[in-house]
Amino acid sequence: MIRNAETPRRVSGAFQEVSAAGGLNPTVAQAQPEREPADILDAYWAEAKRYYLHGDFPRYATPAWRELPPEDPRKFAGLMHYAENWRKYGDEIADELNDAIAPRRPIYLRPTLAELDQRHDDMIRRNRREAAA
């Protein structure tokens, strides 16, 4: 059964229909009020804080952290964790981060295992000569 706009209603809208449970449901989709930006930030902050307190987030600058979309609160929790560590430990943690996020040379430009073995053998020979002298 459909009632028109003059019929008293519980939900705003031009038309409503009586549901099987006896309530009134709108027949036209109702526009939801927009959330205030402050409410959105509060909810985001609360969720990020919950992840931070439970330790349920990837470490800052790790591949898992980078894969998260910017709006994911776990990404912000990882950032908060890093900022707190920086506050506690200073620049030594910044050096770790710089090393973690430094661009790596493509694998085809890196030395081969044979080249690394040769460098190691050269270093051992050089150290033995210096120790014998």
N, CA, C and O atoms as a GROMACS GRO file, in nm:
protein
  532
    1MET      N    1   0.084  -0.116   0.000
    1MET     CA    2   0.000   0.000   0.000
    1MET      C    3   0.089   0.124   0.000
    1MET      O    4   0.184   0.130   0.078
    2ILE      N    5   0.062   0.219  -0.084
    2ILE     CA    6   0.142   0.341  -0.095
    2ILE      C    7   0.061   0.457  -0.041
    2ILE      O    8  -0.058   0.473  -0.071
    3ARG      N    9   0.129   0.539   0.040
    3ARG     CA   10   0.063   0.657   0.096
    3ARG      C   11   0.129   0.781   0.036
    3ARG      O   12   0.248   0.778   0.003
    4ASN      N   13   0.053   0.889   0.022
    4ASN     CA   14   0.111   1.008  -0.038
    4ASN      C   15   0.172   1.101   0.066
    4ASN      O   16   0.181   1.065   0.183
    5ALA      N   17   0.214   1.221   0.025
    5ALA     CA   18   0.287   1.313   0.111
    5ALA      C   19   0.203   1.366   0.227
    5ALA      O   20   0.260   1.408   0.328
    6GLU      N   21   0.069   1.367   0.216
    6GLU     CA   22  -0.012   1.418   0.327
    6GLU      C   23  -0.025   1.318   0.441
    6GLU      O   24  -0.065   1.354   0.551
    7THR      N   25   0.008   1.194   0.416
    7THR     CA   26  -0.002   1.092   0.520
    7THR      C   27   0.111   1.112   0.621
    7THR      O   28   0.225   1.130   0.580
    8PRO      N   29   0.081   1.108   0.750
    8PRO     CA   30   0.190   1.120   0.848
    8PRO      C   31   0.291   1.008   0.826
    8PRO      O   32   0.254   0.895   0.797
    9ARG      N   33   0.417   1.040   0.841
    9ARG     CA   34   0.520   0.941   0.814
    9ARG      C   35   0.635   0.955   0.914
    9ARG      O   36   0.652   1.058   0.979
   10ARG      N   37   0.712   0.849   0.924
   10ARG     CA   38   0.827   0.849   1.014
   10ARG      C   39   0.956   0.883   0.941
   10ARG      O   40   1.048   0.937   1.003
   11VAL      N   41   0.965   0.854   0.813
   11VAL     CA   42   1.083   0.881   0.734
   11VAL      C   43   1.047   0.984   0.629
   11VAL      O   44   0.943   0.974   0.564
   12SER      N   45   1.133   1.086   0.612
   12SER     CA   46   1.100   1.188   0.514
   12SER      C   47   1.109   1.130   0.373
   12SER      O   48   1.194   1.046   0.345
   13GLY      N   49   1.021   1.175   0.287
   13GLY     CA   50   1.020   1.129   0.148
   13GLY      C   51   0.883   1.153   0.089
   13GLY      O   52   0.785   1.168   0.162
   14ALA      N   53   0.876   1.156  -0.041
   14ALA     CA   54   0.748   1.184  -0.107
   14ALA      C   55   0.650   1.069  -0.091
   14ALA      O   56   0.531   1.094  -0.070
   15PHE      N   57   0.696   0.946  -0.099
   15PHE     CA   58   0.606   0.832  -0.088
   15PHE      C   59   0.665   0.728   0.005
   15PHE      O   60   0.787   0.713   0.017
   16GLN      N   61   0.575   0.657   0.071
   16GLN     CA   62   0.616   0.548   0.157
   16GLN      C   63   0.523   0.431   0.133
   16GLN      O   64   0.409   0.447   0.089
   17GLU      N   65   0.575   0.312   0.163
   17GLU     CA   66   0.489   0.196   0.155
   17GLU      C   67   0.496   0.121   0.287
   17GLU      O   68   0.597   0.123   0.357
   18VAL      N   69   0.388   0.055   0.319
   18VAL     CA   70   0.381  -0.020   0.443
   18VAL      C   71   0.453  -0.152   0.421
   18VAL      O   72   0.424  -0.226   0.327
   19SER      N   73   0.547  -0.180   0.510
   19SER     CA   74   0.620  -0.305   0.496
   19SER      C   75   0.542  -0.419   0.559
   19SER      O   76   0.444  -0.397   0.630
   20ALA      N   77   0.586  -0.540   0.533
   20ALA     CA   78   0.519  -0.658   0.589
   20ALA      C   79   0.527  -0.658   0.741
   20ALA      O   80   0.441  -0.715   0.807
   21ALA      N   81   0.630  -0.594   0.796
   21ALA     CA   82   0.645  -0.589   0.942
   21ALA      C   83   0.557  -0.481   1.004
   21ALA      O   84   0.551  -0.470   1.126
   22GLY      N   85   0.490  -0.402   0.922
   22GLY     CA   86   0.400  -0.300   0.974
   22GLY      C   87   0.460  -0.161   0.978
   22GLY      O   88   0.390  -0.066   1.012
   23GLY      N   89   0.587  -0.146   0.944
   23GLY     CA   90   0.651  -0.014   0.944
   23GLY      C   91   0.636   0.055   0.810
   23GLY      O   92   0.580  -0.002   0.716
   24LEU      N   93   0.685   0.175   0.801
   24LEU     CA   94   0.681   0.250   0.676
   24LEU      C   95   0.821   0.256   0.617
   24LEU      O   96   0.917   0.290   0.687
   25ASN      N   97   0.832   0.225   0.491
   25ASN     CA   98   0.959   0.232   0.420
   25ASN      C   99   0.946   0.331   0.305
   25ASN      O  100   0.842   0.333   0.238
   26PRO      N  101   1.047   0.413   0.279
   26PRO     CA  102   1.039   0.505   0.166
   26PRO      C  103   1.044   0.428   0.034
   26PRO      O  104   1.119   0.331   0.022
   27THR      N  105   0.966   0.470  -0.064
   27THR     CA  106   0.970   0.405  -0.195
   27THR      C  107   1.074   0.471  -0.284
   27THR      O  108   1.114   0.414  -0.386
   28VAL      N  109   1.119   0.590  -0.246
   28VAL     CA  110   1.221   0.662  -0.322
   28VAL      C  111   1.347   0.666  -0.234
   28VAL      O  112   1.338   0.689  -0.114
   29ALA      N  113   1.462   0.644  -0.294
   29ALA     CA  114   1.586   0.646  -0.217
   29ALA      C  115   1.605   0.783  -0.153
   29ALA      O  116   1.587   0.886  -0.218
   30GLN      N  117   1.639   0.784  -0.026
   30GLN     CA  118   1.655   0.907   0.048
   30GLN      C  119   1.801   0.950   0.048
   30GLN      O  120   1.891   0.868   0.065
   31ALA      N  121   1.824   1.078   0.029
   31ALA     CA  122   1.960   1.130   0.034
   31ALA      C  123   2.007   1.130   0.179
   31ALA      O  124   1.938   1.176   0.269
   32GLN      N  125   2.126   1.076   0.199
   32GLN     CA  126   2.184   1.074   0.334
   32GLN      C  127   2.256   1.205   0.359
   32GLN      O  128   2.320   1.259   0.269
   33PRO      N  129   2.246   1.257   0.479
   33PRO     CA  130   2.317   1.382   0.507
   33PRO      C  131   2.468   1.360   0.497
   33PRO      O  132   2.518   1.254   0.534
   34GLU      N  133   2.539   1.460   0.446
   34GLU     CA  134   2.684   1.449   0.433
   34GLU      C  135   2.748   1.460   0.570
   34GLU      O  136   2.701   1.534   0.657
   35ARG      N  137   2.855   1.384   0.587
   35ARG     CA  138   2.928   1.391   0.714
   35ARG      C  139   3.020   1.512   0.712
   35ARG      O  140   3.076   1.548   0.608
   36GLU      N  141   3.034   1.573   0.825
   36GLU     CA  142   3.124   1.686   0.838
   36GLU      C  143   3.269   1.637   0.827
   36GLU      O  144   3.299   1.527   0.873
   37PRO      N  145   3.358   1.716   0.767
   37PRO     CA  146   3.499   1.674   0.758
   37PRO      C  147   3.559   1.642   0.895
   37PRO      O  148   3.641   1.551   0.907
   38ALA      N  149   3.521   1.717   0.996
   38ALA     CA  150   3.575   1.690   1.130
   38ALA      C  151   3.531   1.552   1.179
   38ALA      O  152   3.608   1.483   1.246
   39ASP      N  153   3.408   1.512   1.148
   39ASP     CA  154   3.360   1.380   1.188
   39ASP      C  155   3.437   1.270   1.116
   39ASP      O  156   3.468   1.166   1.173
   40ILE      N  157   3.466   1.294   0.989
   40ILE     CA  158   3.541   1.196   0.911
   40ILE      C  159   3.682   1.181   0.969
   40ILE      O  160   3.731   1.069   0.985
   41LEU      N  161   3.746   1.294   0.999
   41LEU     CA  162   3.880   1.289   1.058
   41LEU      C  163   3.879   1.223   1.195
   41LEU      O  164   3.969   1.145   1.227
   42ASP      N  165   3.778   1.253   1.275
   42ASP     CA  166   3.769   1.190   1.408
   42ASP      C  167   3.758   1.039   1.396
   42ASP      O  168   3.825   0.966   1.470
   43ALA      N  169   3.675   0.991   1.304
   43ALA     CA  170   3.658   0.847   1.286
   43ALA      C  171   3.788   0.784   1.234
   43ALA      O  172   3.827   0.676   1.278
   44TYR      N  173   3.854   0.851   1.139
   44TYR     CA  174   3.980   0.801   1.083
   44TYR      C  175   4.087   0.794   1.192
   44TYR      O  176   4.158   0.694   1.204
   45TRP      N  177   4.098   0.901   1.271
   45TRP     CA  178   4.198   0.906   1.378
   45TRP      C  179   4.170   0.796   1.482
   45TRP      O  180   4.263   0.728   1.526
   46ALA      N  181   4.045   0.779   1.520
   46ALA     CA  182   4.010   0.677   1.620
   46ALA      C  183   4.045   0.537   1.569
   46ALA      O  184   4.098   0.454   1.644
   47GLU      N  185   4.017   0.510   1.443
   47GLU     CA  186   4.048   0.378   1.388
   47GLU      C  187   4.199   0.358   1.376
   47GLU      O  188   4.249   0.249   1.406
   48ALA      N  189   4.271   0.461   1.334
   48ALA     CA  190   4.417   0.452   1.324
   48ALA      C  191   4.478   0.430   1.463
   48ALA      O  192   4.572   0.353   1.478
   49LYS      N  193   4.425   0.497   1.563
   49LYS     CA  194   4.475   0.484   1.700
   49LYS      C  195   4.450   0.341   1.751
   49LYS      O  196   4.534   0.284   1.820
   50ARG      N  197   4.335   0.286   1.716
   50ARG     CA  198   4.304   0.148   1.757
   50ARG      C  199   4.404   0.051   1.696
   50ARG      O  200   4.454  -0.038   1.765
   51TYR      N  201   4.434   0.067   1.566
   51TYR     CA  202   4.534  -0.018   1.501
   51TYR      C  203   4.670   0.000   1.567
   51TYR      O  204   4.742  -0.097   1.590
   52TYR      N  205   4.706   0.125   1.598
   52TYR     CA  206   4.835   0.155   1.659
   52TYR      C  207   4.847   0.088   1.796
   52TYR      O  208   4.949   0.026   1.826
   53LEU      N  209   4.744   0.099   1.878
   53LEU     CA  210   4.750   0.044   2.012
   53LEU      C  211   4.754  -0.110   2.012
   53LEU      O  212   4.812  -0.171   2.101
   54HIS      N  213   4.692  -0.170   1.912
   54HIS     CA  214   4.693  -0.317   1.902
   54HIS      C  215   4.812  -0.370   1.823
   54HIS      O  216   4.833  -0.491   1.816
   55GLY      N  217   4.891  -0.279   1.764
   55GLY     CA  218   5.006  -0.322   1.686
   55GLY      C  219   4.968  -0.390   1.555
   55GLY      O  220   5.047  -0.466   1.499
   56ASP      N  221   4.848  -0.363   1.508
   56ASP     CA  222   4.796  -0.429   1.388
   56ASP      C  223   4.816  -0.339   1.265
   56ASP      O  224   4.720  -0.287   1.208
   57PHE      N  225   4.943  -0.322   1.224
   57PHE     CA  226   4.973  -0.238   1.109
   57PHE      C  227   5.111  -0.277   1.057
   57PHE      O  228   5.194  -0.328   1.133
   58PRO      N  229   5.136  -0.254   0.928
   58PRO     CA  230   5.270  -0.283   0.876
   58PRO      C  231   5.366  -0.172   0.915
   58PRO      O  232   5.326  -0.057   0.932
   59ARG      N  233   5.493  -0.206   0.928
   59ARG     CA  234   5.594  -0.105   0.963
   59ARG      C  235   5.606  -0.003   0.852
   59ARG      O  236   5.589  -0.034   0.734
   60TYR      N  237   5.636   0.119   0.892
   60TYR     CA  238   5.650   0.231   0.799
   60TYR      C  239   5.756   0.202   0.693
   60TYR      O  240   5.864   0.152   0.725
   61ALA      N  241   5.724   0.233   0.570
   61ALA     CA  242   5.812   0.223   0.453
   61ALA      C  243   5.840   0.080   0.407
   61ALA      O  244   5.920   0.060   0.316
   62THR      N  245   5.776  -0.020   0.468
   62THR     CA  246   5.792  -0.156   0.419
   62THR      C  247   5.706  -0.175   0.294
   62THR      O  248   5.616  -0.095   0.270
   63PRO      N  249   5.732  -0.278   0.216
   63PRO     CA  250   5.648  -0.300   0.097
   63PRO      C  251   5.499  -0.315   0.133
   63PRO      O  252   5.413  -0.266   0.059
   64ALA      N  253   5.470  -0.381   0.244
   64ALA     CA  254   5.328  -0.397   0.283
   64ALA      C  255   5.267  -0.260   0.314
   64ALA      O  256   5.151  -0.236   0.280
   65TRP      N  257   5.342  -0.172   0.378
   65TRP     CA  258   5.294  -0.038   0.411
   65TRP      C  259   5.270   0.042   0.283
   65TRP      O  260   5.171   0.114   0.272
   66ARG      N  261   5.362   0.028   0.187
   66ARG     CA  262   5.349   0.103   0.062
   66ARG      C  263   5.229   0.059  -0.020
   66ARG      O  264   5.171   0.139  -0.093
   67GLU      N  265   5.190  -0.068  -0.007
   67GLU     CA  266   5.077  -0.119  -0.084
   67GLU      C  267   4.942  -0.068  -0.032
   67GLU      O  268   4.843  -0.071  -0.106
   68LEU      N  269   4.937  -0.023   0.092
   68LEU     CA  270   4.811   0.025   0.147
   68LEU      C  271   4.769   0.155   0.079
   68LEU      O  272   4.853   0.239   0.048
   69PRO      N  273   4.638   0.172   0.054
   69PRO     CA  274   4.593   0.300  -0.003
   69PRO      C  275   4.608   0.412   0.100
   69PRO      O  276   4.606   0.384   0.220
   70PRO      N  277   4.621   0.537   0.057
   70PRO     CA  278   4.643   0.647   0.150
   70PRO      C  279   4.532   0.663   0.255
   70PRO      O  280   4.558   0.710   0.365
   71GLU      N  281   4.411   0.624   0.221
   71GLU     CA  282   4.300   0.643   0.316
   71GLU      C  283   4.289   0.530   0.419
   71GLU      O  284   4.201   0.534   0.504
   72ASP      N  285   4.375   0.431   0.412
   72ASP     CA  286   4.371   0.320   0.508
   72ASP      C  287   4.430   0.363   0.641
   72ASP      O  288   4.544   0.408   0.645
   73PRO      N  289   4.355   0.351   0.751
   73PRO     CA  290   4.406   0.394   0.882
   73PRO      C  291   4.529   0.317   0.928
   73PRO      O  292   4.607   0.368   1.008
   74ARG      N  293   4.549   0.195   0.877
   74ARG     CA  294   4.669   0.119   0.914
   74ARG      C  295   4.795   0.188   0.863
   74ARG      O  296   4.901   0.178   0.925
   75LYS      N  297   4.783   0.256   0.749
   75LYS     CA  298   4.898   0.330   0.696
   75LYS      C  299   4.936   0.442   0.792
   75LYS      O  300   5.053   0.465   0.819
   76PHE      N  301   4.835   0.512   0.842
   76PHE     CA  302   4.861   0.621   0.937
   76PHE      C  303   4.914   0.567   1.069
   76PHE      O  304   4.997   0.631   1.133
   77ALA      N  305   4.866   0.450   1.110
   77ALA     CA  306   4.916   0.389   1.234
   77ALA      C  307   5.065   0.357   1.221
   77ALA      O  308   5.141   0.378   1.316
   78GLY      N  309   5.107   0.308   1.104
   78GLY     CA  310   5.249   0.282   1.081
   78GLY      C  311   5.330   0.411   1.086
   78GLY      O  312   5.442   0.412   1.136
   79LEU      N  313   5.274   0.517   1.033
   79LEU     CA  314   5.340   0.647   1.037
   79LEU      C  315   5.352   0.697   1.181
   79LEU      O  316   5.456   0.749   1.220
   80MET      N  317   5.245   0.680   1.260
   80MET     CA  318   5.250   0.722   1.401
   80MET      C  319   5.357   0.644   1.477
   80MET      O  320   5.430   0.700   1.558
   81HIS      N  321   5.365   0.514   1.450
   81HIS     CA  322   5.466   0.430   1.516
   81HIS      C  323   5.606   0.479   1.483
   81HIS      O  324   5.691   0.490   1.571
   82TYR      N  325   5.630   0.509   1.356
   82TYR     CA  326   5.762   0.558   1.316
   82TYR      C  327   5.790   0.694   1.381
   82TYR      O  328   5.901   0.717   1.430
   83ALA      N  329   5.693   0.784   1.381
   83ALA     CA  330   5.712   0.917   1.440
   83ALA      C  331   5.744   0.906   1.589
   83ALA      O  332   5.829   0.978   1.640
   84GLU      N  333   5.677   0.815   1.658
   84GLU     CA  334   5.703   0.796   1.800
   84GLU      C  335   5.843   0.741   1.823
   84GLU      O  336   5.912   0.784   1.916
   85ASN      N  337   5.887   0.649   1.740
   85ASN     CA  338   6.023   0.597   1.752
   85ASN      C  339   6.126   0.705   1.721
   85ASN      O  340   6.231   0.710   1.785
   86TRP      N  341   6.098   0.789   1.625
   86TRP     CA  342   6.190   0.897   1.592
   86TRP      C  343   6.200   0.993   1.711
   86TRP      O  344   6.309   1.041   1.743
   87ARG      N  345   6.086   1.020   1.775
   87ARG     CA  346   6.088   1.106   1.893
   87ARG      C  347   6.173   1.045   2.003
   87ARG      O  348   6.247   1.116   2.072
   88LYS      N  349   6.163   0.914   2.021
   88LYS     CA  350   6.237   0.847   2.128
   88LYS      C  351   6.385   0.831   2.096
   88LYS      O  352   6.470   0.857   2.180
   89TYR      N  353   6.417   0.788   1.972
   89TYR     CA  354   6.552   0.745   1.940
   89TYR      C  355   6.629   0.841   1.850
   89TYR      O  356   6.748   0.820   1.827
   90GLY      N  357   6.566   0.942   1.800
   90GLY     CA  358   6.636   1.044   1.722
   90GLY      C  359   6.674   1.000   1.582
   90GLY      O  360   6.604   0.922   1.517
   91ASP      N  361   6.786   1.052   1.538
   91ASP     CA  362   6.825   1.037   1.398
   91ASP      C  363   6.872   0.898   1.359
   91ASP      O  364   6.876   0.866   1.241
   92GLU      N  365   6.908   0.813   1.456
   92GLU     CA  366   6.952   0.679   1.417
   92GLU      C  367   6.840   0.602   1.350
   92GLU      O  368   6.865   0.520   1.261
   93ILE      N  369   6.717   0.626   1.391
   93ILE     CA  370   6.605   0.558   1.324
   93ILE      C  371   6.582   0.618   1.186
   93ILE      O  372   6.535   0.550   1.096
   94ALA      N  373   6.613   0.747   1.171
   94ALA     CA  374   6.600   0.809   1.039
   94ALA      C  375   6.700   0.746   0.942
   94ALA      O  376   6.669   0.730   0.824
   95ASP      N  377   6.818   0.710   0.990
   95ASP     CA  378   6.915   0.644   0.904
   95ASP      C  379   6.862   0.508   0.858
   95ASP      O  380   6.881   0.468   0.743
   96GLU      N  381   6.796   0.435   0.950
   96GLU     CA  382   6.737   0.306   0.912
   96GLU      C  383   6.630   0.325   0.806
   96GLU      O  384   6.622   0.248   0.710
   97LEU      N  385   6.548   0.429   0.824
   97LEU     CA  386   6.443   0.455   0.726
   97LEU      C  387   6.503   0.492   0.591
   97LEU      O  388   6.459   0.442   0.487
   98ASN      N  389   6.603   0.578   0.592
   98ASN     CA  390   6.665   0.616   0.466
   98ASN      C  391   6.721   0.495   0.394
   98ASN      O  392   6.713   0.484   0.271
   99ASP      N  393   6.778   0.404   0.469
   99ASP     CA  394   6.829   0.282   0.409
   99ASP      C  395   6.714   0.195   0.356
   99ASP      O  396   6.726   0.134   0.249
  100ALA      N  397   6.604   0.190   0.431
  100ALA     CA  398   6.491   0.106   0.390
  100ALA      C  399   6.423   0.157   0.265
  100ALA      O  400   6.377   0.078   0.183
  101ILE      N  401   6.415   0.289   0.249
  101ILE     CA  402   6.341   0.343   0.134
  101ILE      C  403   6.430   0.388   0.020
  101ILE      O  404   6.382   0.437  -0.081
  102ALA      N  405   6.562   0.372   0.037
  102ALA     CA  406   6.654   0.412  -0.070
  102ALA      C  407   6.626   0.329  -0.195
  102ALA      O  408   6.602   0.209  -0.186
  103PRO      N  409   6.628   0.393  -0.309
  103PRO     CA  410   6.604   0.315  -0.432
  103PRO      C  411   6.718   0.215  -0.453
  103PRO      O  412   6.835   0.249  -0.438
  104ARG      N  413   6.682   0.097  -0.486
  104ARG     CA  414   6.780  -0.010  -0.508
  104ARG      C  415   6.815  -0.018  -0.656
  104ARG      O  416   6.732   0.007  -0.744
  105ARG      N  417   6.940  -0.054  -0.680
  105ARG     CA  418   6.980  -0.075  -0.819
  105ARG      C  419   6.906  -0.197  -0.873
  105ARG      O  420   6.882  -0.293  -0.800
  106PRO      N  421   6.871  -0.193  -1.000
  106PRO     CA  422   6.805  -0.311  -1.057
  106PRO      C  423   6.897  -0.432  -1.043
  106PRO      O  424   7.019  -0.419  -1.048
  107ILE      N  425   6.839  -0.547  -1.027
  107ILE     CA  426   6.917  -0.668  -0.999
  107ILE      C  427   7.015  -0.699  -1.111
  107ILE      O  428   7.122  -0.755  -1.085
  108TYR      N  429   6.982  -0.665  -1.234
  108TYR     CA  430   7.074  -0.696  -1.344
  108TYR      C  431   7.198  -0.605  -1.342
  108TYR      O  432   7.295  -0.634  -1.411
  109LEU      N  433   7.194  -0.496  -1.264
  109LEU     CA  434   7.312  -0.409  -1.253
  109LEU      C  435   7.396  -0.440  -1.129
  109LEU      O  436   7.507  -0.388  -1.114
  110ARG      N  437   7.345  -0.524  -1.043
  110ARG     CA  438   7.418  -0.559  -0.921
  110ARG      C  439   7.527  -0.660  -0.952
  110ARG      O  440   7.520  -0.731  -1.052
  111PRO      N  441   7.631  -0.666  -0.864
  111PRO     CA  442   7.739  -0.763  -0.890
  111PRO      C  443   7.688  -0.907  -0.879
  111PRO      O  444   7.596  -0.938  -0.802
  112THR      N  445   7.749  -0.992  -0.957
  112THR     CA  446   7.713  -1.134  -0.953
  112THR      C  447   7.776  -1.199  -0.831
  112THR      O  448   7.861  -1.138  -0.765
  113LEU      N  449   7.736  -1.320  -0.801
  113LEU     CA  450   7.793  -1.393  -0.688
  113LEU      C  451   7.943  -1.418  -0.709
  113LEU      O  452   8.021  -1.411  -0.615
  114ALA      N  453   7.981  -1.446  -0.833
  114ALA     CA  454   8.123  -1.468  -0.863
  114ALA      C  455   8.203  -1.340  -0.837
  114ALA      O  456   8.314  -1.346  -0.783
  115GLU      N  457   8.149  -1.224  -0.876
  115GLU     CA  458   8.219  -1.098  -0.850
  115GLU      C  459   8.230  -1.069  -0.701
  115GLU      O  460   8.334  -1.021  -0.654
  116LEU      N  461   8.126  -1.099  -0.626
  116LEU     CA  462   8.130  -1.078  -0.481
  116LEU      C  463   8.231  -1.173  -0.416
  116LEU      O  464   8.305  -1.133  -0.327
  117ASP      N  465   8.234  -1.298  -0.462
  117ASP     CA  466   8.333  -1.394  -0.410
  117ASP      C  467   8.476  -1.346  -0.438
  117ASP      O  468   8.563  -1.356  -0.352
  118GLN      N  469   8.498  -1.293  -0.559
  118GLN     CA  470   8.631  -1.243  -0.595
  118GLN      C  471   8.671  -1.125  -0.506
  118GLN      O  472   8.785  -1.117  -0.460
  119ARG      N  473   8.576  -1.033  -0.481
  119ARG     CA  474   8.604  -0.919  -0.393
  119ARG      C  475   8.638  -0.967  -0.252
  119ARG      O  476   8.729  -0.914  -0.187
  120HIS      N  477   8.566  -1.068  -0.205
  120HIS     CA  478   8.590  -1.122  -0.072
  120HIS      C  479   8.730  -1.184  -0.065
  120HIS      O  480   8.804  -1.160   0.030
  121ASP      N  481   8.765  -1.264  -0.165
  121ASP     CA  482   8.897  -1.328  -0.168
  121ASP      C  483   9.008  -1.223  -0.172
  121ASP      O  484   9.110  -1.237  -0.105
  122ASP      N  485   8.989  -1.116  -0.252
  122ASP     CA  486   9.087  -1.007  -0.259
  122ASP      C  487   9.103  -0.939  -0.123
  122ASP      O  488   9.214  -0.907  -0.082
  123MET      N  489   8.993  -0.918  -0.054
  123MET     CA  490   8.997  -0.855   0.078
  123MET      C  491   9.073  -0.943   0.178
  123MET      O  492   9.153  -0.893   0.256
  124ILE      N  493   9.048  -1.074   0.175
  124ILE     CA  494   9.116  -1.168   0.265
  124ILE      C  495   9.267  -1.166   0.238
  124ILE      O  496   9.346  -1.158   0.331
  125ARG      N  497   9.307  -1.172   0.109
  125ARG     CA  498   9.449  -1.168   0.075
  125ARG      C  499   9.514  -1.038   0.121
  125ARG      O  500   9.624  -1.039   0.176
  126ARG      N  501   9.447  -0.927   0.098
  126ARG     CA  502   9.499  -0.797   0.139
  126ARG      C  503   9.516  -0.790   0.290
  126ARG      O  504   9.618  -0.740   0.339
  127ASN      N  505   9.419  -0.839   0.365
  127ASN     CA  506   9.428  -0.839   0.512
  127ASN      C  507   9.540  -0.928   0.562
  127ASN      O  508   9.608  -0.895   0.659
  128ARG      N  509   9.561  -1.041   0.497
  128ARG     CA  510   9.668  -1.132   0.538
  128ARG      C  511   9.806  -1.068   0.512
  128ARG      O  512   9.896  -1.080   0.594
  129ARG      N  513   9.821  -1.000   0.396
  129ARG     CA  514   9.947  -0.932   0.366
  129ARG      C  515   9.976  -0.822   0.467
  129ARG      O  516  10.089  -0.805   0.512
  130GLU      N  517   9.869  -0.746   0.504
  130GLU     CA  518   9.887  -0.637   0.599
  130GLU      C  519   9.921  -0.692   0.737
  130GLU      O  520  10.000  -0.633   0.811
  131ALA      N  521   9.860  -0.806   0.773
  131ALA     CA  522   9.888  -0.866   0.904
  131ALA      C  523  10.029  -0.924   0.909
  131ALA      O  524  10.093  -0.921   1.014
  132ALA      N  525  10.079  -0.976   0.796
  132ALA     CA  526  10.214  -1.034   0.790
  132ALA      C  527  10.321  -0.925   0.789
  132ALA      O  528  10.434  -0.949   0.833
  133ALA      N  529  10.289  -0.809   0.741
  133ALA     CA  530  10.389  -0.700   0.730
  133ALA      C  531  10.417  -0.633   0.861
  133ALA      O  532  10.498  -0.540   0.867
   0.00000   0.00000   0.00000
